[in-house]
């Protein structure tokens, strides 16, 4: 995944497909028409700041949208689409001449595509954290508690460990991944000056009891003599 750190590239939420979210009242209409929707290829442009959101709907489905200053990128079954920003009497609206429309205000959002309105969807902040990592080109993301920590691994790039609830931050060049000795097992070892970082990822169901979520990988991070245990998920080409 080296070189994939980018804006305006969306990937599907694991196990979820874009579907109807139920009908509700239409948000305030915009005062200006949008331009035609653009299909976006999978080649990532230079990195930009994006607000990546996941919206969960009442029927259990979800969709992802990345919002920039001039456009929003929407993940659809036929690929990502770029919707230009248009004026709205309330909230933020992105629309195109073919009728595709995304509108959000606060935690709520609405999508119109192919003449079908999907409304009543709300922002899923935890899912958005993982989707944001995917958009930025992260290959593996691991999390743990007591003390709170997380690790983002970018193969061929720079990785970042944040521990002690943000008090400990370590960025390092990602070493080549090593076979961990079993299916789905990956190890990383990095020695920089007097600091040593070891990462073990093992294919094993791992439950985060703080949020009651089960992840497909168990993670162990060793920073010098300190050990941080937690759970992980592969992103991008490594899995979902």
Secondary structure, 3 states (H helix, E strand, C coil): CCCCCCCCCCCCCCCCCCCCCCCCCCCCCECCCCECCEEECCCCCCCCCCEEEEEECCCCCEEEEEECCCEEEEEECCEEEEEEEECECCCEEEEECCCCEEEEECCEEEEEECCEEEEEEEECHHHHHHHHHHHCCCCEEEEECCCCEEEEECCCCEEEEEEHHHCEEEEEECCCCEECCCCCCEEEEEEECCEEEEEEEEEEEEEECCCCEEEEEEEEEEECCEEEEEEEEECHHHCC
